[in-house]
Each structure stands twice: as structure tokens, then as C-alpha cells.
Amino acid sequence: MSYTITPKLINVEDWSEQDVNPWSQDVAIKNIWRPNAVNPQYLLIVKENEFIVIDKYGNKVLEKSVDYTISYARINNNGEVIVASGAEIHVYSLDGSELFTASFANEIWKVVIGNEYFWVIEKTNPTVVYCYRISDFSYVSFSYSLQGLGNIDLECSEDGYKAIAVINDSAPDVYAKFLSFDGELKSFKVASTRQVTRDLMRIRPDATLGIVACGVTTGGTDYQNIYVVRIDGAYKVIDSRTVPDHVGYQMAIDINCEKMFFAVGNTNTVYKKLIDIDNLEITDAGSFTITENVESSGWISSRFGDMTPDGNYLLVHSAGKIFIAEWATGTVKKEIVKSISNARISMIAVEVT
């Protein structure tokens, strides 16, 4: 089967579009990631045995084949890439040179990378979380008991020095943990929970505030919830609903974590929320509908929505279309037909002169 990858430049004044050097390949994309940064510069496209870095204008800057199977990968705003494969990690520069590699006792569950530090999570119980400093590859580690394998998620700050982790401990309860290279900054219980897994979070580039989705069981009833958590231990529920099929969310935040949206899988309503980050008050900013149901991202997953860092535009998608809407009005400004379901999509705001 042939797949087409199409970087597009979209003009928000007249909503015209321009394809930028699209290419075809016979291997599906596993994922697309952008850095957690104030002004993201790159997108990382991940395949089975290859990763591709494109700049924010859609141009390929690196195409790197590897002799192992990629299980997970992320990119920082310098274009450096960290790759996990089995129990190994590899770190590459933007020119494709390998900067560092290490082997661990267990399979790697997740990796994230900032400009100065990167984080590694082992898929074991108790799990071990490592933070490495890129300048000398020294590291610190943290150990946490979990309800089960993989019941942990983590995202790091733009520089990588700090991170927010959410874990489903053996109680089972969900805890938010604010971490740094110099130790744990804050740990607090958010809820009694049934499910925490990978790629549940959106966090500010300074890692002081984050949005977390997880599964919660209360009185024998399963819910999927969204929380906002803050570094001082404050938190608030943004959304809570019973969803028998656990269809997950499409959701995203702006760069300050002051605007966010979510859409529940297999429905066509997009909900907008404003977050007062000082008082941690959540305000309803309205909702709008799209012409098709958003695609379900599966059990509590939240990775498929997107938003420009300035919060002016948001992206959701159905099985057959991509919808780009204006935040302020909820007006859908652009619809793009996509040829396959579960397509990997991301967007970056750019200025073109």
C-alpha cells in the first residue's frame, strides 16, 4: 500500500493552501510529534525503521534510516531526536549523527526530550524514570510502584529540566508528580483511577501547568475525566463523563495553558474552555459542531487534537476530514479530505513574508 505525506502551508487570510514537497512511501507513519516549545521549529515523522524531520515550512531537513525497529521517538526545538527501541535509546543531532546511546534492564515505555535534558521511562513495575543532562549525559532516576505495566505518562518542559508525570499507583490512585533534574518538586493525589496510560497530557513549555486525561472509577461507574494540575498542588476537573466504550478525547491547549478544547470521540461537538491559571478557575467558552463525528482515539488517548501555540486556531478530525476552526468564533475555516482513518496530523503556526 502506498501512503502520501503532505506538508501544507495554509494562508489564514484567504484559507488557500499550498502543498510543500509531498512524498509517497510504502510504510505507514507511526506518529507525528512537534516539540513542546513556545515557538516550535520542527515536526518529527516516525516510521518503523526511519524518522524524518521537517521544518515548520514543510521542508525535509533530515531523513534517517536505522537498523532497528523504532518503538517511540520525540524531538526537541533544536531538532535533536531521541528514539527508543526495545530496551535501548538513541539520541541524534539534526544532521543525523548519533550523540548518545544506552541500554536498560527493561523495555522502554516512553521518551521525551527538551533542549538541555531528556527523560526515559522503563516499562517495568516498579517503574524507573530517568532524567539525563544532554551536555554530559549524567542522569538522575526516580522509582514508582504502579497498578500495572505502563500506567504512567510524562511530558517535559521546553528545556527538559522539569517534567510532569501522572502515575496510576498500586492503591490504585492517580498522582501528579512535578519533577526536575534536581529532584521531585511536588506530588499530590488527583483521584482514584482505573486507567492511566501513555500520551495523555498537554503541558506548558515551562512545565508549571498541565492538562491530563485519565479513566476514573467512582461508585462502580467508569468515567473519562480531564484535569488541570498546577505545580503548587492545586487541580481542577475540566470534564467528567460516563462513556461506556471509552472513546477518548481529541484535545489540545495553547502555549500558556489558558485556552483548551476537547471533543469526545464519536461525537461532533467541540467544547472550548478558558483557564484562569492564577485562580485555577475553568470558564465555559462555548462550543460548536462539525459536520462529522470526530474520530475516536481509543481508550482515553488524547493525542489527536491540535491547536496553534497562540491558541487562535484548533484542529480536530473525523475518519474522513480534517477541520481547522477559529477559536474566537468556533467557525470552521478549512476542511481537508484525508484518505485514511487514524491519520497522524500536526500543525505549527508560521509567518511567511
VOPAGU-2260 file (C-alpha; in pm, 1 decimal, decimal comma):
REM VOPAGU-2260
SITE   aa  ch    i         X         Y         Z
SITE  MET   A    0       0,0       0,0       0,0
SITE  SER   A    1     123,2     348,2     -80,3
SITE  TYR   A    2      92,0     638,9     163,9
SITE  THR   A    3     125,4    1005,7      78,7
SITE  ILE   A    4     267,6    1253,7     331,2
SITE  THR   A    5     163,5    1607,6     250,2
SITE  PRO   A    6     301,4    1912,7     433,4
SITE  LYS   A    7      63,7    2201,5     362,9
SITE  LEU   A    8     103,8    2576,4     404,0
SITE  ILE   A    9    -239,4    2725,9     472,7
SITE  ASN   A   10    -296,0    3100,6     444,4
SITE  VAL   A   11    -527,0    3209,9     727,3
SITE  GLU   A   12    -622,8    3527,4     540,6
SITE  ASP   A   13    -787,6    3360,7     242,5
SITE  TRP   A   14    -756,8    2991,1     352,6
SITE  SER   A   15    -579,1    2893,7      36,3
SITE  GLU   A   16    -341,3    2600,3      65,7
SITE  GLN   A   17      -8,6    2506,0     -87,1
SITE  ASP   A   18     142,0    2157,3     -80,6
SITE  VAL   A   19     511,5    2163,0      13,2
SITE  ASN   A   20     717,1    1879,6    -134,7
SITE  PRO   A   21     476,4    1588,9     -66,1
SITE  TRP   A   22     617,5    1239,1     -95,5
SITE  SER   A   23     490,5     882,4    -113,9
SITE  GLN   A   24     612,5     580,3      79,5
SITE  ASP   A   25     507,3     219,1     122,2
SITE  VAL   A   26     526,8     220,5     504,0
SITE  ALA   A   27     265,3     385,6     722,8
SITE  ILE   A   28     358,8     661,2     964,8
SITE  LYS   A   29     355,4     556,5    1330,1
SITE  ASN   A   30     326,4     910,1    1463,4
SITE  ILE   A   31     399,4    1279,8    1416,7
SITE  TRP   A   32     536,9    1494,2    1700,3
SITE  ARG   A   33     631,1    1856,5    1747,0
SITE  PRO   A   34     845,5    1999,2    2028,5
SITE  ASN   A   35     679,2    2129,3    2343,7
SITE  ALA   A   36     805,2    2480,6    2273,0
SITE  VAL   A   37     691,1    2841,9    2272,4
SITE  ASN   A   38     785,5    2871,6    1904,8
SITE  PRO   A   39     806,9    2517,8    1758,3
SITE  GLN   A   40    1054,1    2482,2    1473,6
SITE  TYR   A   41    1022,5    2119,0    1361,4
SITE  LEU   A   42     793,3    1820,2    1315,6
SITE  LEU   A   43     911,7    1463,3    1364,0
SITE  ILE   A   44     762,0    1190,4    1145,8
SITE  VAL   A   45     817,2     841,0    1285,6
SITE  LYS   A   46     814,7     517,2    1083,6
SITE  GLU   A   47     917,6     157,8    1165,0
SITE  ASN   A   48    1285,6     190,8    1073,8
SITE  GLU   A   49    1316,8     555,6     980,6
SITE  PHE   A   50    1241,1     902,5    1107,6
SITE  ILE   A   51    1204,0    1225,5     914,3
SITE  VAL   A   52    1243,7    1581,2    1042,4
SITE  ILE   A   53    1073,5    1862,5     855,6
SITE  ASP   A   54    1099,1    2230,5     942,0
SITE  LYS   A   55     795,3    2444,7    1016,4
SITE  TYR   A   56     769,3    2543,3     649,2
SITE  GLY   A   57     730,4    2179,1     543,4
SITE  ASN   A   58    1082,6    2119,2     410,6
SITE  LYS   A   59    1266,9    1795,8     484,8
SITE  VAL   A   60    1584,0    1862,7     684,5
SITE  LEU   A   61    1668,2    1505,4     786,9
SITE  GLU   A   62    1572,0    1157,6     670,3
SITE  LYS   A   63    1737,9     894,0     887,3
SITE  SER   A   64    1714,2     516,7     839,5
SITE  VAL   A   65    1811,0     294,4    1132,6
SITE  ASP   A   66    1886,8     -77,6    1163,7
SITE  TYR   A   67    1636,4    -139,8    1443,2
SITE  THR   A   68    1261,1    -107,2    1496,1
SITE  ILE   A   69    1152,4     226,1    1640,6
SITE  SER   A   70     903,4     185,9    1923,6
SITE  TYR   A   71     881,5     553,6    2023,4
SITE  ALA   A   72    1054,3     881,5    1938,6
SITE  ARG   A   73    1036,3    1254,9    2015,2
SITE  ILE   A   74    1207,7    1577,8    1906,4
SITE  ASN   A   75    1324,1    1897,8    2076,8
SITE  ASN   A   76    1329,4    2250,7    1939,4
SITE  ASN   A   77    1692,8    2218,6    1831,5
SITE  GLY   A   78    1596,2    1931,9    1603,5
SITE  GLU   A   79    1760,6    1666,1    1820,9
SITE  VAL   A   80    1572,4    1336,3    1823,8
SITE  ILE   A   81    1550,4    1067,3    2090,3
SITE  VAL   A   82    1448,4     719,2    1977,2
SITE  ALA   A   83    1350,4     413,0    2181,3
SITE  SER   A   84    1383,8      58,4    2053,5
SITE  GLY   A   85    1324,7    -230,4    2290,3
SITE  ALA   A   86    1548,0    -165,2    2591,1
SITE  GLU   A   87    1773,2      84,7    2410,1
SITE  ILE   A   88    1766,8     457,9    2344,6
SITE  HIS   A   89    1949,2     658,4    2079,3
SITE  VAL   A   90    1989,8    1036,4    2060,4
SITE  TYR   A   91    2062,5    1205,5    1726,8
SITE  SER   A   92    2158,2    1555,9    1620,4
SITE  LEU   A   93    1978,8    1740,3    1341,6
SITE  ASP   A   94    2245,3    1625,2    1092,8
SITE  GLY   A   95    2171,7    1259,5    1177,3
SITE  SER   A   96    2483,6    1195,2    1387,3
SITE  GLU   A   97    2432,4     969,7    1687,7
SITE  LEU   A   98    2514,6    1166,4    2004,1
SITE  PHE   A   99    2439,4     903,0    2266,6
SITE  THR   A  100    2309,0     550,9    2314,1
SITE  ALA   A  101    2229,3     348,5    2625,0
SITE  SER   A  102    2083,6       9,4    2716,3
SITE  PHE   A  103    1846,9     -55,2    3007,4
SITE  ALA   A  104    1732,8    -358,7    3202,5
SITE  ASN   A  105    1377,9    -336,2    3067,9
SITE  GLU   A  106    1182,3    -227,7    2762,2
SITE  ILE   A  107    1143,7     149,1    2723,9
SITE  TRP   A  108     785,6     273,4    2762,3
SITE  LYS   A  109     833,5     637,8    2664,3
SITE  VAL   A  110    1097,9     902,5    2593,7
SITE  VAL   A  111    1068,7    1282,5    2576,9
SITE  ILE   A  112    1337,1    1540,8    2506,6
SITE  GLY   A  113    1392,0    1908,5    2581,4
SITE  ASN   A  114    1671,2    2132,6    2458,4
SITE  GLU   A  115    1900,1    2053,1    2754,1
SITE  TYR   A  116    1761,5    1735,9    2918,7
SITE  PHE   A  117    1573,1    1423,0    2818,1
SITE  TRP   A  118    1357,8    1170,9    3007,2
SITE  VAL   A  119    1329,1     791,2    2978,1
SITE  ILE   A  120    1064,3     563,2    3133,4
SITE  GLU   A  121    1118,5     189,1    3171,9
SITE  LYS   A  122     820,7     -41,4    3121,4
SITE  THR   A  123     851,6    -230,3    3447,0
SITE  ASN   A  124     693,4    -228,7    3791,8
SITE  PRO   A  125     813,8     -51,9    3994,2
SITE  THR   A  126     889,3     173,9    3701,2
SITE  VAL   A  127    1210,6     373,7    3679,0
SITE  VAL   A  128    1213,2     726,5    3535,0
SITE  TYR   A  129    1548,4     870,9    3425,5
SITE  CYS   A  130    1640,7    1232,6    3351,3
SITE  TYR   A  131    1961,4    1286,7    3151,4
SITE  ARG   A  132    2150,7    1611,1    3100,6
SITE  ILE   A  133    2246,8    1639,6    2733,9
SITE  SER   A  134    2571,1    1830,9    2794,2
SITE  ASP   A  135    2742,4    1542,5    2975,3
SITE  PHE   A  136    2478,3    1261,9    2980,5
SITE  SER   A  137    2482,4    1245,4    3358,5
SITE  TYR   A  138    2148,2    1134,6    3499,2
SITE  VAL   A  139    1918,7    1101,9    3799,7
SITE  SER   A  140    1640,8     847,6    3847,7
SITE  PHE   A  141    1305,4     809,6    4023,5
SITE  SER   A  142    1120,7     486,8    4108,3
SITE  TYR   A  143     743,1     447,3    4142,4
SITE  SER   A  144     516,3     149,4    4209,3
SITE  LEU   A  145     229,3     122,6    3961,1
SITE  GLN   A  146    -104,8     -54,7    3938,4
SITE  GLY   A  147      22,6    -227,9    3625,7
SITE  LEU   A  148     278,6    -203,6    3347,1
SITE  GLY   A  149     258,6     121,3    3151,2
SITE  ASN   A  150      32,8     302,4    3399,2
SITE  ILE   A  151     242,2     618,9    3371,3
SITE  ASP   A  152     274,9     918,7    3142,8
SITE  LEU   A  153     523,3    1207,1    3135,8
SITE  GLU   A  154     590,9    1523,4    2937,8
SITE  CYS   A  155     883,0    1762,7    2984,9
SITE  SER   A  156     942,3    2136,4    2962,7
SITE  GLU   A  157    1095,3    2307,4    2659,6
SITE  ASP   A  158    1443,5    2292,9    2813,4
SITE  GLY   A  159    1372,1    1948,5    2959,3
SITE  TYR   A  160    1485,9    2040,1    3312,6
SITE  LYS   A  161    1134,8    1989,8    3452,0
SITE  ALA   A  162     860,8    1738,6    3375,0
SITE  ILE   A  163     509,8    1648,3    3480,7
SITE  ALA   A  164     434,3    1281,0    3535,6
SITE  VAL   A  165      98,1    1121,5    3606,7
SITE  ILE   A  166     102,3     773,4    3756,5
SITE  ASN   A  167    -157,8     512,2    3845,5
SITE  ASP   A  168     -10,6     377,3    4168,6
SITE  SER   A  169     -78,9      45,9    4336,5
SITE  ALA   A  170    -367,4     181,9    4551,1
SITE  PRO   A  171    -489,3     247,5    4274,1
SITE  ASP   A  172    -483,4     629,5    4279,4
SITE  VAL   A  173    -367,9     881,7    4023,1
SITE  TYR   A  174     -89,4    1112,8    4132,5
SITE  ALA   A  175      52,7    1416,0    3956,9
SITE  LYS   A  176     425,9    1448,0    4010,3
SITE  PHE   A  177     622,0    1759,4    3919,3
SITE  LEU   A  178     982,6    1652,3    3866,8
SITE  SER   A  179    1316,4    1812,6    3785,1
SITE  PHE   A  180    1673,5    1703,8    3726,2
SITE  ASP   A  181    1740,1    1810,1    4086,6
SITE  GLY   A  182    1456,8    1606,6    4238,2
SITE  GLU   A  183    1083,1    1580,4    4291,5
SITE  LEU   A  184     921,2    1923,6    4326,2
SITE  LYS   A  185     563,7    1828,8    4416,7
SITE  SER   A  186     349,1    1516,4    4438,4
SITE  PHE   A  187     -23,7    1504,0    4503,9
SITE  LYS   A  188    -322,9    1276,4    4456,3
SITE  VAL   A  189    -570,7    1379,4    4190,4
SITE  ALA   A  190    -826,1    1095,5    4200,2
SITE  SER   A  191    -890,2     728,1    4249,6
SITE  THR   A  192    -842,0     599,2    3899,6
SITE  ARG   A  193    -882,9     299,1    3677,5
SITE  GLN   A  194    -658,0     386,3    3386,1
SITE  VAL   A  195    -351,1     597,2    3314,4
SITE  THR   A  196    -152,8     530,6    3001,3
SITE  ARG   A  197      81,6     694,6    2752,1
SITE  ASP   A  198      29,7    1025,2    2567,2
SITE  LEU   A  199    -243,6    1161,9    2793,3
SITE  MET   A  200    -105,2    1506,7    2863,4
SITE  ARG   A  201     -56,8    1853,7    2727,0
SITE  ILE   A  202     168,5    2080,0    2936,4
SITE  ARG   A  203     301,0    2434,6    2930,5
SITE  PRO   A  204     657,3    2471,0    2797,3
SITE  ASP   A  205     768,8    2573,4    3147,8
SITE  ALA   A  206     606,5    2259,9    3299,9
SITE  THR   A  207     420,8    2453,9    3569,6
SITE  LEU   A  208      74,4    2353,8    3450,0
SITE  GLY   A  209     -67,5    2060,0    3260,3
SITE  ILE   A  210    -384,2    1904,1    3122,7
SITE  VAL   A  211    -430,6    1534,2    3198,6
SITE  ALA   A  212    -689,9    1284,9    3070,8
SITE  CYS   A  213    -746,7     959,2    3255,3
SITE  GLY   A  214   -1001,3     691,7    3333,5
SITE  VAL   A  215   -1170,2     711,0    3674,2
SITE  THR   A  216   -1397,4     464,1    3855,4
SITE  THR   A  217   -1642,6     609,4    4107,7
SITE  GLY   A  218   -1912,3     401,7    4277,1
SITE  GLY   A  219   -1860,8     121,6    4027,5
SITE  THR   A  220   -1910,6     355,6    3728,5
SITE  ASP   A  221   -1633,4     426,5    3476,8
SITE  TYR   A  222   -1569,4     786,7    3371,3
SITE  GLN   A  223   -1321,1     954,1    3142,2
SITE  ASN   A  224   -1201,8    1279,0    3300,1
SITE  ILE   A  225    -985,8    1578,5    3211,4
SITE  TYR   A  226    -795,8    1760,8    3489,2
SITE  VAL   A  227    -578,8    2071,0    3502,9
SITE  VAL   A  228    -290,3    2033,1    3750,5
SITE  ARG   A  229     -58,2    2304,9    3881,1
SITE  ILE   A  230     289,5    2285,0    4030,1
SITE  ASP   A  231     174,5    2406,8    4373,7
SITE  GLY   A  232     -58,2    2105,7    4413,7
SITE  ALA   A  233    -380,9    2271,7    4300,5
SITE  TYR   A  234    -600,4    2089,7    4048,6
SITE  LYS   A  235    -948,7    2110,7    3899,3
SITE  VAL   A  236   -1177,7    1887,2    3694,1
SITE  ILE   A  237   -1239,3    2026,2    3344,8
SITE  ASP   A  238   -1465,1    1748,9    3216,1
SITE  SER   A  239   -1610,6    1425,5    3352,5
SITE  ARG   A  240   -1846,4    1191,7    3169,5
SITE  THR   A  241   -1950,8     830,9    3151,8
SITE  VAL   A  242   -1852,0     682,5    2820,1
SITE  PRO   A  243   -1922,8     308,0    2802,4
SITE  ASP   A  244   -1693,4     249,1    2508,9
SITE  HIS   A  245   -1406,7     465,4    2641,7
SITE  VAL   A  246   -1379,2     655,7    2317,2
SITE  GLY   A  247   -1123,7     907,1    2443,2
SITE  TYR   A  248   -1074,9    1273,7    2363,5
SITE  GLN   A  249    -928,7    1490,6    2094,1
SITE  MET   A  250    -786,8    1785,5    2287,0
SITE  ALA   A  251    -513,3    2049,6    2292,9
SITE  ILE   A  252    -401,7    2365,6    2475,3
SITE  ASP   A  253    -242,5    2693,9    2376,1
SITE  ILE   A  254     112,0    2777,3    2478,4
SITE  ASN   A  255       6,4    2940,0    2808,1
SITE  CYS   A  256    -248,8    2673,2    2902,1
SITE  GLU   A  257    -512,0    2948,2    2914,8
SITE  LYS   A  258    -721,6    2813,0    2627,3
SITE  MET   A  259    -806,5    2449,7    2568,6
SITE  PHE   A  260   -1058,1    2248,0    2374,8
SITE  PHE   A  261   -1176,8    1892,2    2375,9
SITE  ALA   A  262   -1407,3    1677,0    2168,2
SITE  VAL   A  263   -1531,8    1336,2    2276,8
SITE  GLY   A  264   -1469,0    1052,4    2032,9
SITE  ASN   A  265   -1761,0     958,6    1805,8
SITE  THR   A  266   -1943,0    1290,0    1867,1
SITE  ASN   A  267   -1942,9    1611,5    1663,1
SITE  THR   A  268   -1933,9    1881,2    1935,1
SITE  VAL   A  269   -1615,3    2072,2    2019,2
SITE  TYR   A  270   -1606,2    2231,3    2366,3
SITE  LYS   A  271   -1390,8    2536,6    2443,0
SITE  LYS   A  272   -1265,9    2624,1    2790,8
SITE  LEU   A  273   -1075,9    2919,2    2938,3
SITE  ILE   A  274    -840,1    2850,4    3228,9
SITE  ASP   A  275    -754,8    3118,6    3483,9
SITE  ILE   A  276    -410,4    2986,8    3573,1
SITE  ASP   A  277    -380,2    3203,4    3887,0
SITE  ASN   A  278    -709,4    3100,4    4047,3
SITE  LEU   A  279    -743,6    2774,5    3855,0
SITE  GLU   A  280   -1098,0    2861,8    3755,9
SITE  ILE   A  281   -1246,3    2697,2    3446,5
SITE  THR   A  282   -1482,4    2904,8    3231,1
SITE  ASP   A  283   -1702,9    2770,2    2954,3
SITE  ALA   A  284   -1604,6    2949,0    2632,6
SITE  GLY   A  285   -1879,0    2794,9    2421,1
SITE  SER   A  286   -1895,5    2507,1    2176,9
SITE  PHE   A  287   -1953,6    2441,0    1809,7
SITE  THR   A  288   -2031,7    2144,0    1590,9
SITE  ILE   A  289   -1862,8    1998,0    1287,1
SITE  THR   A  290   -2033,0    1808,5    1007,1
SITE  GLU   A  291   -1892,4    1465,8    1100,5
SITE  ASN   A  292   -1818,5    1285,0    1427,3
SITE  VAL   A  293   -1461,2    1320,9    1545,5
SITE  GLU   A  294   -1256,9    1005,8    1520,0
SITE  SER   A  295   -1228,5     804,7    1839,2
SITE  SER   A  296    -872,9     783,4    1966,2
SITE  GLY   A  297    -937,1     470,7    2170,2
SITE  TRP   A  298    -909,6     406,2    2541,0
SITE  ILE   A  299    -863,4     751,0    2699,4
SITE  SER   A  300    -599,9     851,8    2442,6
SITE  SER   A  301    -578,8    1225,4    2380,3
SITE  ARG   A  302    -313,1    1276,3    2116,8
SITE  PHE   A  303    -506,5    1351,1    1800,9
SITE  GLY   A  304    -636,6    1704,7    1857,8
SITE  ASP   A  305    -415,3    2005,7    1794,7
SITE  MET   A  306    -401,7    2381,7    1840,0
SITE  THR   A  307    -170,2    2656,3    1719,6
SITE  PRO   A  308      57,7    2773,8    2004,0
SITE  ASP   A  309    -111,1    3115,0    2006,7
SITE  GLY   A  310    -448,6    2947,6    2056,1
SITE  ASN   A  311    -610,6    3118,9    1758,9
SITE  TYR   A  312    -690,1    2801,7    1562,9
SITE  LEU   A  313    -769,6    2444,7    1656,3
SITE  LEU   A  314    -773,6    2117,3    1466,4
SITE  VAL   A  315    -996,9    1813,4    1503,3
SITE  HIS   A  316   -1059,9    1534,4    1257,4
SITE  SER   A  317   -1310,9    1271,1    1163,1
SITE  ALA   A  318   -1236,4     947,5     983,4
SITE  GLY   A  319   -1250,4    1130,6     650,7
SITE  LYS   A  320   -1180,0    1500,2     709,7
SITE  ILE   A  321    -956,6    1746,8     893,3
SITE  PHE   A  322   -1135,3    2051,5    1034,5
SITE  ILE   A  323    -947,7    2372,5    1121,2
SITE  ALA   A  324   -1161,7    2617,0    1320,9
SITE  GLU   A  325   -1115,2    2967,0    1454,8
SITE  TRP   A  326   -1107,2    2970,3    1834,6
SITE  ALA   A  327   -1283,7    3302,5    1885,2
SITE  THR   A  328   -1591,9    3227,1    1674,5
SITE  GLY   A  329   -1592,1    2847,6    1650,9
SITE  THR   A  330   -1621,4    2886,1    1274,6
SITE  VAL   A  331   -1475,1    2604,5    1069,5
SITE  LYS   A  332   -1241,2    2783,1     829,0
SITE  LYS   A  333   -1092,2    2488,0     645,6
SITE  GLU   A  334   -1189,6    2131,3     566,8
SITE  ILE   A  335    -931,8    1895,1     419,0
SITE  VAL   A  336   -1021,2    1548,2     295,4
SITE  LYS   A  337    -794,1    1272,7     427,6
SITE  SER   A  338    -769,5     937,9     258,2
SITE  ILE   A  339    -713,8     706,0     554,5
SITE  SER   A  340    -854,3     677,0     905,8
SITE  ASN   A  341    -631,9     728,1    1210,9
SITE  ALA   A  342    -407,9     958,8    1009,8
SITE  ARG   A  343    -133,9    1132,7    1208,5
SITE  ILE   A  344    -173,6    1510,6    1194,5
SITE  SER   A  345       1,7    1810,1    1349,2
SITE  MET   A  346      23,9    2182,5    1275,2
SITE  ILE   A  347     255,5    2476,4    1350,6
SITE  ALA   A  348     183,1    2847,4    1317,9
SITE  VAL   A  349     433,7    3021,6    1088,7
SITE  GLU   A  350     486,4    3367,9     947,1
SITE  VAL   A  351     563,7    3382,9     577,0
SITE  THR   A  352     690,9    3710,2     431,2
